[in-house]
Amino acid sequence: MSEVGGTDAVARNALLAPTLQDHVAEPVRERPWRLGSQIYVAFFGGCIAVTAIALLNATKLRVPKPRRTAIVVAGVMGLVATVVFAALAISGSDVPDGARVATQLIAIAAWGPMYLIQRQRDNIYQVFYTESMDEDDAYQSLVGPGLAAVIVGGAIQLVLVFGIS
Amino acid sequence: MAVDFTLAQHYVTIDQPKLALDALAGADGEAMESTEFWRLRALAHYELDEPAEAARSASEGLQRNPEAADLLVVLALAEAERDDLAAAERASLAALHLDPEDPYVLCAYARVVARGGQLDKAEQIVDLAARSDPYAREVPRTRALIALLRGHNRKVAQISEEMLAENPEDAAAHRMRGVALVNTGDAHGARDSLGTAVRDDPTDQALAGAARSARAATHPLLWPVLPLQRLGVAGSWIAAITIIFGLRALGLDGASSVASFVWIALVAYSWLAAPAIERRLSR
């Protein structure tokens, strides 16, 4: 019985050991972008564009580094899938019906894990850091950065796809 | 001048921190040496969204009585509000050293840890609090908060409803339920809960904005987009793409084109109509 009590005490002490001492205070934060809006970037801009936006947003949300790396991994896997698909489906300038949409769907699929990785920190941001803000002021508009990412990321992806296929 | 701490505590309890500070304003030297004075002053500043002043008041009180666990808890909450989670954790652990079984102190630490993104640890601390006092009101509140941070909105709604069954006036439970129902797209339920929460605290801008959005979402002009709200942005895209390309795969190109047109029209309508209705409601 006393051993169980001792084990409990050890578990309790481990639980109540400090784990936030490396946290750097940042009372004024750069506002993130809405997670749901990133799907437009994925659909219109592809894997490179949405990975760039998700990565920047994850930094704003203070997503830990290993999880930010996972965003990059999801983006790279999506890009590889897109390029492989293009190499198999597209030959020269002959683009079959639906191939473009298929690459857009691959980008949306790659964005799925990126969304899940950001979601918890986005919830923390919403609950703890937007208390004194109006709902519309809590997030930055994604229109400008999203459009830039769609144009630049989309162009790079296009070059990669047609360069390989 | 003697200070009526009971009156100040009453004002803090009913979310009237300015009146609480007024009640404390005439404190004499003796009152200012008491832990209660600094605790109430710190709580009032905390409720006024003045975490720096709240932390200063709590620290003043702790200089006089370093063993006041409740002052350490207020200090922890104020430091967390300033995003200094390291200081908040030190204050929480100091309070737990003094009062290791207090569910309020444990839940305060769980909130600090949750704010730092360590939700598993936060949940285990709440379990400790529940073991120490299964009936503590702070336990379901903190559980609901952690579930909200995890995105488990149905669990949040369920816990909030259990809290409301015990106390239908619980403003925090109404707020939590409202936020969870917004996230699940239940506009009518969200409108009712957030409306009640706003009546309790009309000064909270974020809450008022959320209540206004929920009210707008139930407007008859927005009924066509209610399914989109229920699915969320990502869900509605996935549903639309599945329907559009599913119809095309079945060779129903005409139906696929109609579905595309309906979807684009609904998205455009939701972009234009929802802000317009919200603006109208906020006048």
Boltz contact constraints between the chains, C-beta under 6 A:
constraints:
  - contact:
      token1: [A, 15]
      token2: [B, 124]
      max_distance: 6.0
  - contact:
      token1: [A, 16]
      token2: [B, 96]
      max_distance: 6.0
  - contact:
      token1: [A, 18]
      token2: [B, 89]
      max_distance: 6.0
  - contact:
      token1: [A, 20]
      token2: [B, 85]
      max_distance: 6.0
  - contact:
      token1: [A, 20]
      token2: [B, 86]
      max_distance: 6.0
  - contact:
      token1: [A, 20]
      token2: [B, 89]
      max_distance: 6.0
  - contact:
      token1: [A, 20]
      token2: [B, 116]
      max_distance: 6.0
  - contact:
      token1: [A, 21]
      token2: [B, 86]
      max_distance: 6.0
  - contact:
      token1: [A, 23]
      token2: [B, 85]
      max_distance: 6.0
  - contact:
      token1: [A, 23]
      token2: [B, 86]
      max_distance: 6.0
  - contact:
      token1: [A, 23]
      token2: [B, 116]
      max_distance: 6.0
  - contact:
      token1: [A, 25]
      token2: [B, 83]
      max_distance: 6.0
  - contact:
      token1: [A, 25]
      token2: [B, 84]
      max_distance: 6.0
  - contact:
      token1: [A, 26]
      token2: [B, 83]
      max_distance: 6.0
  - contact:
      token1: [A, 27]
      token2: [B, 82]
      max_distance: 6.0
  - contact:
      token1: [A, 27]
      token2: [B, 83]
      max_distance: 6.0
  - contact:
      token1: [A, 36]
      token2: [B, 233]
      max_distance: 6.0
  - contact:
      token1: [A, 36]
      token2: [B, 234]
      max_distance: 6.0
  - contact:
      token1: [A, 39]
      token2: [B, 234]
      max_distance: 6.0
  - contact:
      token1: [A, 39]
      token2: [B, 237]
      max_distance: 6.0
  - contact:
      token1: [A, 119]
      token2: [B, 151]
      max_distance: 6.0
  - contact:
      token1: [A, 123]
      token2: [B, 149]
      max_distance: 6.0
  - contact:
      token1: [A, 123]
      token2: [B, 151]
      max_distance: 6.0
  - contact:
      token1: [A, 124]
      token2: [B, 149]
      max_distance: 6.0
  - contact:
      token1: [A, 128]
      token2: [B, 115]
      max_distance: 6.0
  - contact:
      token1: [A, 130]
      token2: [B, 206]
      max_distance: 6.0
  - contact:
      token1: [A, 131]
      token2: [B, 206]
      max_distance: 6.0
  - contact:
      token1: [A, 132]
      token2: [B, 49]
      max_distance: 6.0
  - contact:
      token1: [A, 133]
      token2: [B, 206]
      max_distance: 6.0
  - contact:
      token1: [A, 134]
      token2: [B, 205]
      max_distance: 6.0
  - contact:
      token1: [A, 134]
      token2: [B, 209]
      max_distance: 6.0
  - contact:
      token1: [A, 135]
      token2: [B, 209]
      max_distance: 6.0
  - contact:
      token1: [A, 135]
      token2: [B, 210]
      max_distance: 6.0
